[in-house]
Amino acid sequence: MNYKIVFFFTLCTTILSNAQHTDVLKKYAIGFDHLTADSFSFLDNELTDIRIVGYGEDTHGTSEFTILAKELMHYLSEKQGFKICIIETGFGEGQYLNDYIQGKRDDLKSILDNHNTSWRYETKEFIELMNQLKEYNQNHLDKIHLYGCEMQIVLADINRIREYLSNVGSEYQIDGFEKHIWQSIEDSEKTDYYLSYIKLKKHFENNYEEFIRKTSEREFNIAYQHIIVLGQFVTTIHQTTVQRKHDLRDM
């Protein structure tokens, strides 16, 4: 399948206000008098061979940026066939939001209160975006799917793994992962997190056939992806702060 992906992320830039930069901006910038899906008609002939569209915003939580994202996603899904939306949140947190837009859950407020760790998504405009995606999926066979791209906080991933283990009747207990990558984590805790990740990964691999039989290969793969995210988290907390900032913020 030829996927088309929309990637929403925060773009922090500084532009010097001088004549040279103004001329460059005029060459590439498109202004908006209003924000609707039709506002992006200038892209009609520009995305024929494009599979990934990135949208950057200068600040978190700004109303207009979220409205722009909502209308852009409307345009890209209806006019250009984009069906994957990636946002700046944890992979596990994104799975709960995806459950909502797929119609598997109706409790968006509960999801945002209990599984979301970013204040910027507890806004009226973001809720409208989620409801738009859900409404689209209710009326189309070719669904939009939403994913998170981060692993700075993995509590939601732990919860998803626990839910899967419960579904397959496993009483395996997961320890650790209460902290996020920017907190102070002692070396002994880092070791505990690593061992917890390795044991959990081995538990899934040793019980692959049984878990597949009780659920499905797709469900197993999604649960296993959460474990991969834990591995990324473990790798990151063993970096120095300087290296971590370079890898996650400055690239």
FITI-189761 format. One line per 4 residues: their letters; for each residue x, y, z of C-alpha. Coordinates in pm, 1 decimal, padded with zeros to 6 digits. Layout:
a) X Y Z  ...
//
This chain:
mnyk) 00000.0 00000.0 00000.0  00128.0 00343.3 -00092.5  00084.3 00546.9 00225.3  00069.8 00924.0 00236.5
ivff) 00164.4 01081.4 00567.4  00099.2 01416.2 00732.0  00354.9 01502.1 01000.2  00259.1 01776.8 01248.0
ftlc) 00549.0 01903.6 01456.9  00680.1 02214.2 01626.7  00921.5 02422.1 01424.3  01113.8 02684.9 01615.1
ttil) 01285.4 02934.3 01387.4  01423.0 03283.4 01414.9  01395.6 03510.6 01112.0  01586.9 03836.8 01102.0
snaq) 01370.4 04125.1 00995.4  01569.8 04274.9 00713.3  01500.6 04344.3 00350.7  01684.9 04038.9 00221.2
htdv) 01483.4 03795.9 00432.0  01159.5 03975.5 00348.9  01226.9 03931.6 -00023.0  01291.9 03559.8 00025.1
lkky) 00974.2 03518.1 00228.9  00768.5 03697.3 -00035.3  00895.7 03449.3 -00291.1  00772.0 03143.7 -00100.8
aigf) 00507.5 03261.8 00148.3  00132.7 03226.8 00095.2  -00097.1 03449.2 00299.7  -00444.3 03357.0 00424.8
dhlt) -00746.5 03582.8 00457.7  -00936.4 03294.7 00619.3  -00865.4 02931.9 00709.0  -01074.3 02661.2 00543.6
adsf) -00979.8 02347.3 00353.6  -01026.7 02540.4 00028.2  -00751.5 02780.4 00138.4  -00499.6 02514.9 00036.9
sfld) -00612.0 02487.0 -00325.2  -00274.2 02633.4 -00426.7  -00136.2 02285.4 -00345.9  -00367.6 02106.9 -00591.5
nelt) -00093.9 02046.1 -00847.6  00202.9 02049.1 -00612.1  00160.7 01716.9 -00426.5  00122.3 01466.6 -00709.3
diri) 00434.9 01267.7 -00622.5  00459.7 01373.5 -00257.5  00407.5 01109.7 00011.7  00499.7 01306.4 00324.9
vgyg) 00381.7 01656.5 00415.8  00531.8 01826.2 00722.5  00358.7 02108.4 00904.7  00554.0 02312.6 01159.5
edth) 00414.7 02554.9 01413.2  00609.6 02827.7 01590.6  00434.6 02797.5 01928.0  00240.8 02531.0 02116.3
gtse) -00130.3 02571.4 02185.6  -00192.5 02872.2 01960.3  -00551.3 02860.2 01837.4  -00479.6 02960.6 01478.1
ftil) -00208.4 02697.6 01432.3  -00439.8 02418.1 01544.0  -00719.9 02546.6 01321.7  -00472.1 02553.6 01033.9
akel) -00373.4 02192.3 01107.9  -00740.7 02090.2 01116.6  -00821.0 02250.0 00781.5  -00496.4 02126.4 00624.6
mhyl) -00574.9 01768.4 00728.9  -00925.4 01809.9 00588.2  -00781.8 01922.8 00256.2  -00509.8 01655.8 00241.0
sekq) -00743.5 01368.0 00326.2  -01026.0 01473.2 00094.8  -00828.9 01611.2 -00199.9  -00489.0 01439.9 -00188.0
gfki) -00554.3 01098.8 -00031.6  -00342.6 01136.2 00282.4  -00460.2 00888.0 00549.0  -00187.7 00888.0 00815.5
ciie) -00153.3 01172.4 01064.3  00153.5 01183.5 01289.8  00154.8 01429.5 01578.9  00409.1 01534.9 01838.0
tgfg) 00305.3 01308.2 02124.3  00408.6 00974.2 02268.5  00345.2 00664.1 02060.0  00126.7 00517.8 02334.5
egqy) -00066.2 00840.9 02378.9  -00125.9 00850.1 02004.5  -00275.4 00499.5 02017.7  -00541.8 00615.7 02262.9
lndy) -00627.1 00908.2 02035.3  -00636.7 00672.8 01738.3  -00884.6 00452.1 01925.6  -01106.7 00757.2 01952.7
iqgk) -01100.6 00854.7 01585.6  -01154.7 00489.1 01486.3  -01477.1 00487.9 01690.7  -01347.4 00234.7 01944.2
rddl) -01393.9 00486.0 02228.0  -01617.5 00785.1 02288.6  -01442.1 00929.2 02593.7  -01202.8 01184.2 02443.9
ksil) -01203.4 01392.8 02761.1  -01105.7 01086.9 02965.3  -00827.5 01005.8 02717.8  -00690.1 01359.4 02739.3
dnhn) -00720.5 01365.5 03118.8  -00570.9 01022.4 03188.2  -00332.9 00941.3 02902.0  -00228.1 01271.8 02748.8
tswr) 00076.9 01440.8 02902.4  00076.3 01764.7 02701.5  -00136.5 02064.7 02794.0  -00140.2 02183.5 02432.6
yetk) -00385.3 01909.2 02330.9  -00640.7 01999.5 02597.1  -00779.6 02280.0 02383.9  -01109.9 02336.7 02207.6
efie) -00935.9 02349.4 01870.1  -00753.6 02017.4 01916.7  -01077.7 01849.5 02026.2  -01237.6 01982.2 01708.0
lmnq) -00951.8 01830.0 01506.4  -01003.4 01489.6 01672.0  -01378.6 01506.6 01614.2  -01322.7 01596.4 01249.3
lkey) -01099.2 01291.9 01200.4  -01352.8 01071.8 01377.8  -01637.9 01202.5 01162.6  -01431.8 01141.5 00848.5
nqnh) -01374.3 00779.6 00951.6  -01742.3 00727.5 01021.2  -01821.4 00821.7 00662.0  -01531.5 00659.6 00472.2
ldki) -01407.5 00304.3 00429.4  -01047.5 00421.5 00382.0  -00979.3 00539.4 00737.0  -00740.0 00802.7 00868.8
hlyg) -00498.1 00666.7 01131.2  -00320.9 00875.1 01392.3  00018.8 00800.4 01548.0  00245.1 00964.3 01803.2
cemq) 00614.6 00997.4 01716.7  00776.6 01042.5 02058.6  00911.9 00837.5 02348.0  00997.1 01100.6 02609.1
ivla) 00722.7 00971.7 02841.3  00621.2 00605.3 02808.8  00351.8 00556.2 03072.6  00085.4 00524.9 02801.3
dinr) 00296.3 00259.2 02627.8  00318.7 00066.2 02955.7  -00059.8 00088.5 02992.3  -00115.0 -00040.1 02637.6
irey) 00120.2 -00333.0 02697.6  -00057.9 -00415.4 03023.9  -00392.7 -00408.2 02844.3  -00259.4 -00649.6 02582.9
lsnv) -00114.7 -00883.2 02846.8  -00452.8 -00886.0 03019.0  -00622.5 -00974.2 02689.0  -00395.9 -01278.1 02642.7
gsey) -00437.6 -01387.5 03004.2  -00080.2 -01316.2 03107.3  -00010.2 -01214.2 03466.7  00331.5 -01072.8 03378.2
qidg) 00415.1 -00766.3 03587.0  00598.1 -00465.6 03436.9  00822.2 -00265.5 03667.3  00963.2 00085.0 03625.5
fekh) 00928.3 00357.2 03361.7  00757.5 00606.0 03594.6  00992.1 00891.4 03499.7  01040.2 01083.3 03175.2
iwqs) 01370.6 01135.8 02997.5  01428.4 01489.7 03127.0  01402.4 01391.5 03492.4  01699.1 01297.5 03707.5
ieds) 01735.4 00919.4 03685.7  01989.6 00742.3 03901.9  02225.2 00488.7 03742.5  02060.9 00211.8 03944.7
ektd) 01720.3 00313.4 03805.3  01857.1 00315.6 03451.4  01980.8 -00039.4 03505.4  01641.8 -00144.2 03645.1
yyls) 01463.8 00009.0 03345.2  01695.6 -00169.8 03105.1  01648.1 -00507.8 03273.9  01271.9 -00456.4 03284.9
yikl) 01270.2 -00381.7 02911.6  01485.2 -00686.4 02824.6  01271.4 -00923.5 03035.3  00948.8 -00789.0 02887.1
kkhf) 01082.2 -00817.0 02532.3  01188.7 -01177.4 02597.5  00847.9 -01259.5 02747.3  00676.3 -01148.5 02427.5
enny) 00922.4 -01330.9 02203.1  00896.0 -01655.0 02403.9  00515.1 -01645.2 02392.3  00477.3 -01521.8 02034.9
eefi) 00273.0 -01815.6 01902.9  00041.1 -01826.5 02204.6  -00019.3 -01451.4 02196.9  -00087.1 -01458.7 01821.7
rkts) -00337.0 -01741.8 01869.6  -00523.0 -01551.1 02139.8  -00529.2 -01217.0 01955.8  -00387.2 -01161.2 01607.2
eref) -00052.9 -01092.3 01446.6  -00147.7 -00727.8 01393.9  -00240.8 -00679.8 01759.9  00079.6 -00852.6 01866.6
niay) 00287.7 -00629.0 01639.1  00131.0 -00311.9 01778.0  00191.6 -00427.0 02135.7  00548.6 -00519.2 02043.1
qhii) 00597.7 -00173.2 01892.3  00529.8 -00029.9 02236.7  00815.4 -00246.4 02365.3  01039.8 -00108.6 02090.9
vlgq) 00947.6 00239.4 02217.2  01056.9 00133.2 02566.7  01389.6 00027.9 02413.6  01426.6 00372.0 02257.4
fvtt) 01347.9 00528.1 02594.6  01609.8 00311.5 02769.5  01871.5 00400.2 02508.0  01797.4 00771.4 02543.0
ihqt) 01822.5 00789.5 02922.9  02172.9 00638.9 02898.3  02287.4 00932.8 02685.1  02439.1 01244.8 02830.1
tvqr) 02207.0 01543.2 02852.1  02407.1 01720.6 02581.9  02377.1 01427.3 02342.6  02008.3 01386.7 02420.8
khdl) 01937.8 01752.1 02346.5  02128.0 01724.5 02020.4  01939.2 01415.5 01909.5  01590.5 01529.0 02013.2
rdm) 01593.7 01906.7 01985.2  01868.5 02035.4 01762.5  01851.2 01802.0 01463.0
//
